[in-house]
Amino acid sequence: MSPSSSPMKFSLFKRSKRPDTAPEAQEASRPQHAALPEAEELEVQLTLDGHQPFRVDLYDMNIQGAEIVLPFHLAPLGGEGDVVELMVHHPRDGWSVRAIGRIRKMDQWSDAMVLVEIQFSQLGDLYAQLDDALGRYFNRRSSMRVKPDIDSVVRVKLAFGPHRLRGEAQDISRTGLGVSLPLVQAAVFRSGERVTVYLDVPGCKTPFEGPGVVKHGYRNGADVILGVEFDLLADSPMKKRRAEFLRYVEARREAIEAWQLRLTS
């Protein structure tokens, strides 16, 4: 399969038992244009449940999560939703940080490599490990997902065929959102299905409405978080109100960054 092919659906592949340790990454497999400028300064180990930690290559990282590159045969067998641990080490400065998270997405990076997106959890524990020396790696300006204000529920309705299901946005980005739905309701959705999204954002008089695609889902207690990607090419009310939507996302990002700055100052 060529790098330009569609993303692999890892749950469809049966693979041999994972080795306990990974071979050293080949130089050619390293991310050539990492989004984090200092990625080469850091050593990152990934630990999956029941296996020994192994070295992976860092592509991007901030306080919300990280993106790593690793060989296909070492990719988590469970796919999206798996709980993982990252140990980030700076050899020159001598510090290490441990971060727990869940896999949000896996995409093909090259013929033999996989890009894995991880969303950090237990942020309180992560913040407790940070000091001024680490802030430049974790507290970065990012286009990743932002959380709605804790005092403002962002209600979401997903329309799919005869189904009309209501949930709440757990995270929002410029290109999509994560929607929390009860497990019994979310069972009607499958990856790749097209939906209509109605997003009721606080401060906006009418909901944002536009088409989207269900990209993935993972369990979160009694609920399921569905990842929905907006169809930004379709002619829709969402596209016409794009600037208004982006202002909301940017305002939330600035509010989160200000809160993080107060914690680390």
C-alpha positions as CSV (number, residue, x, y, z in Angstrom):
1,M,0.0,0.0,0.0
2,S,1.4,3.4,-0.9
3,P,1.6,6.4,1.5
4,S,-1.1,8.1,-0.5
5,S,-3.6,5.3,0.1
6,S,-6.5,5.7,2.5
7,P,-5.9,5.2,6.2
8,M,-5.6,1.6,7.4
9,K,-8.4,0.1,9.5
10,F,-6.2,-1.7,12.0
11,S,-9.0,-3.6,13.6
12,L,-9.5,-5.5,10.4
13,F,-5.9,-7.0,10.4
14,K,-4.8,-10.1,12.3
15,R,-1.2,-9.8,13.3
16,S,1.3,-12.1,15.0
17,K,2.1,-11.8,18.7
18,R,3.8,-8.5,19.4
19,P,7.5,-8.9,20.4
20,D,8.3,-7.6,23.9
21,T,10.9,-5.2,22.6
22,A,11.1,-3.1,19.5
23,P,14.2,-2.9,17.3
24,E,15.9,0.5,17.1
25,A,14.0,2.8,14.7
26,Q,15.7,3.1,11.3
27,E,16.9,6.6,10.5
28,A,14.8,6.7,7.4
29,S,11.6,6.1,9.4
30,R,12.0,9.1,11.6
31,P,9.6,12.0,11.0
32,Q,11.3,14.3,8.5
33,H,9.3,17.4,9.4
34,A,8.2,17.0,13.0
35,A,5.6,19.6,14.1
36,L,7.5,20.0,17.4
37,P,10.8,21.7,16.6
38,E,12.6,20.2,19.6
39,A,11.4,16.6,18.8
40,E,14.9,15.4,18.1
41,E,16.0,16.5,21.6
42,L,13.6,14.1,23.3
43,E,13.5,10.3,23.8
44,V,10.0,8.8,24.0
45,Q,9.1,5.3,25.2
46,L,5.6,3.9,24.7
47,T,4.2,1.3,27.1
48,L,1.1,-0.8,26.2
49,D,-0.8,-2.9,28.7
50,G,1.1,-6.1,29.3
51,H,4.2,-5.3,27.3
52,Q,7.6,-3.9,27.8
53,P,8.2,-0.2,26.9
54,F,9.7,0.5,23.5
55,R,11.2,3.5,21.8
56,V,9.0,5.5,19.4
57,D,9.6,8.7,17.4
58,L,7.9,11.9,18.5
59,Y,6.1,14.0,15.9
60,D,4.2,16.6,18.0
61,M,3.3,17.1,21.7
62,N,1.5,19.6,23.9
63,I,-0.4,19.5,27.2
64,Q,-3.4,17.9,25.6
65,G,-1.6,15.1,23.8
66,A,1.1,13.8,21.5
67,E,1.6,12.3,18.1
68,I,4.1,9.5,17.7
69,V,5.4,7.4,14.8
70,L,6.2,3.7,15.2
71,P,6.4,0.5,13.1
72,F,3.2,-1.0,11.9
73,H,3.8,-4.3,13.6
74,L,4.1,-2.5,17.0
75,A,0.9,-0.6,16.6
76,P,-1.6,-1.2,19.4
77,L,-3.8,-4.2,18.6
78,G,-6.9,-2.7,20.1
79,G,-6.7,0.5,18.1
80,E,-8.6,3.6,19.2
81,G,-9.4,3.8,22.9
82,D,-6.4,1.8,24.1
83,V,-4.8,3.2,27.3
84,V,-1.1,3.8,26.9
85,E,1.7,5.4,28.8
86,L,4.4,7.7,27.4
87,M,7.7,8.4,29.2
88,V,9.3,11.5,27.8
89,H,13.0,11.9,28.6
90,H,15.4,14.7,27.8
91,P,18.9,13.1,27.9
92,R,20.9,16.4,28.0
93,D,18.8,18.1,30.8
94,G,18.2,14.9,32.7
95,W,14.4,15.2,33.2
96,S,11.6,12.7,32.6
97,V,7.8,13.1,32.4
98,R,5.3,10.3,32.6
99,A,2.0,10.8,30.8
100,I,-1.1,8.5,30.6
101,G,-3.5,8.8,27.7
102,R,-5.8,7.1,25.2
103,I,-5.3,6.5,21.6
104,R,-7.6,8.8,19.5
105,K,-6.5,7.9,16.0
106,M,-4.1,5.8,14.0
107,D,-3.2,6.6,10.4
108,Q,-0.7,5.2,7.9
109,W,2.6,7.3,7.9
110,S,4.5,5.3,5.3
111,D,4.6,1.8,3.9
112,A,5.8,0.4,7.2
113,M,5.1,3.1,9.8
114,V,2.0,4.3,11.7
115,L,1.1,7.8,13.1
116,V,-0.6,7.4,16.4
117,E,-2.5,10.3,18.0
118,I,-2.7,10.2,21.9
119,Q,-4.9,12.3,24.1
120,F,-3.5,12.7,27.6
121,S,-5.7,12.0,30.6
122,Q,-4.9,12.6,34.3
123,L,-3.8,16.2,33.4
124,G,-3.5,17.1,37.1
125,D,-0.7,14.5,37.5
126,L,0.9,15.7,34.3
127,Y,0.9,19.4,35.5
128,A,2.4,18.4,38.8
129,Q,5.5,17.1,37.0
130,L,6.0,20.2,34.9
131,D,8.2,23.2,35.8
132,D,9.5,26.2,33.8
133,A,12.1,24.0,31.9
134,L,9.4,21.7,30.6
135,G,6.7,24.3,29.8
136,R,8.1,25.1,26.3
137,Y,7.5,21.5,25.3
138,F,4.0,21.0,26.7
139,N,2.4,24.4,26.8
140,R,2.5,25.1,23.1
141,R,0.1,27.0,20.9
142,S,-1.9,24.3,19.1
143,S,-4.6,23.6,16.6
144,M,-5.6,20.5,18.5
145,R,-9.0,20.1,20.2
146,V,-10.2,22.5,22.9
147,K,-12.6,21.8,25.7
148,P,-15.9,23.7,26.2
149,D,-16.1,25.9,29.2
150,I,-16.8,23.8,32.3
151,D,-19.9,25.9,33.1
152,S,-21.3,25.8,29.5
153,V,-22.6,22.6,28.0
154,V,-22.2,22.4,24.2
155,R,-25.2,20.4,23.0
156,V,-24.9,18.3,19.9
157,K,-27.5,16.5,17.7
158,L,-26.5,13.9,15.2
159,A,-28.9,13.0,12.4
160,F,-28.3,9.8,10.6
161,G,-31.1,8.3,8.4
162,P,-34.1,7.9,10.8
163,H,-31.9,8.5,13.9
164,R,-31.8,11.7,15.8
165,L,-29.5,11.4,18.8
166,R,-28.5,14.1,21.3
167,G,-25.2,14.3,23.2
168,E,-22.6,16.8,24.4
169,A,-19.4,18.0,22.9
170,Q,-16.4,16.7,24.8
171,D,-13.9,18.5,22.6
172,I,-14.0,20.8,19.5
173,S,-11.5,21.7,16.9
174,R,-11.5,23.7,13.6
175,T,-12.2,20.5,11.7
176,G,-14.4,18.4,13.9
177,L,-15.5,17.4,17.4
178,G,-15.8,14.6,19.9
179,V,-19.4,13.8,21.0
180,S,-20.4,11.9,24.1
181,L,-23.4,9.6,23.7
182,P,-24.8,6.8,25.7
183,L,-23.4,3.4,24.6
184,V,-26.8,2.1,23.6
185,Q,-27.4,5.1,21.3
186,A,-23.9,5.3,19.8
187,A,-24.2,1.6,18.7
188,V,-26.1,2.7,15.6
189,F,-23.0,4.5,14.2
190,R,-20.2,2.9,12.3
191,S,-16.9,4.4,11.2
192,G,-17.2,6.2,7.8
193,E,-20.9,6.9,8.2
194,R,-22.1,10.4,7.1
195,V,-24.1,12.4,9.5
196,T,-25.6,15.9,9.9
197,V,-24.2,17.8,12.9
198,Y,-26.2,20.4,14.8
199,L,-23.9,22.2,17.3
200,D,-25.5,24.5,19.9
201,V,-22.6,26.8,20.9
202,P,-23.1,29.1,23.9
203,G,-23.4,32.7,22.8
204,C,-24.6,31.9,19.3
205,K,-28.3,32.5,18.5
206,T,-28.7,29.5,16.2
207,P,-26.9,26.1,16.1
208,F,-24.2,25.4,13.6
209,E,-25.4,22.9,11.0
210,G,-23.3,20.9,8.6
211,P,-22.4,17.5,7.2
212,G,-19.7,15.3,8.8
213,V,-18.2,11.8,8.9
214,V,-17.9,9.5,11.9
215,K,-14.1,8.7,12.0
216,H,-13.8,6.7,15.2
217,G,-15.2,5.9,18.6
218,Y,-14.1,4.8,22.0
219,R,-15.6,3.9,25.4
220,N,-15.6,6.4,28.2
221,G,-17.3,4.8,31.1
222,A,-21.0,4.2,30.3
223,D,-20.7,6.4,27.3
224,V,-19.0,6.4,23.9
225,I,-17.0,9.3,22.5
226,L,-17.6,9.6,18.7
227,G,-15.0,11.5,16.7
228,V,-16.8,13.4,13.9
229,E,-14.9,15.2,11.1
230,F,-16.7,18.1,9.4
231,D,-17.1,18.0,5.6
232,L,-15.6,21.5,5.0
233,L,-16.0,21.2,1.2
234,A,-19.8,20.8,1.2
235,D,-22.0,23.8,0.7
236,S,-23.7,24.0,4.1
237,P,-24.8,26.4,6.8
238,M,-21.6,25.4,8.7
239,K,-19.4,26.5,5.8
240,K,-21.2,29.8,5.5
241,R,-20.7,30.5,9.2
242,R,-17.2,29.2,9.3
243,A,-15.7,32.5,10.6
244,E,-18.1,32.6,13.5
245,F,-17.3,29.0,14.4
246,L,-13.6,29.6,14.3
247,R,-13.9,32.7,16.6
248,Y,-15.5,30.4,19.2
249,V,-12.7,27.8,18.9
250,E,-10.0,30.4,19.1
251,A,-11.6,32.1,22.1
252,R,-11.7,28.7,23.9
253,R,-8.0,28.1,23.0
254,E,-7.0,31.5,24.4
255,A,-8.9,30.8,27.6
256,I,-7.3,27.4,28.1
257,E,-3.8,28.8,27.4
258,A,-4.4,31.6,30.0
259,W,-5.5,29.0,32.5
260,Q,-2.4,26.9,31.8
261,L,-0.2,29.9,32.2
262,R,-1.6,30.7,35.6
263,L,-0.9,27.1,36.7
264,T,2.7,27.2,35.6
265,S,3.5,30.8,36.7
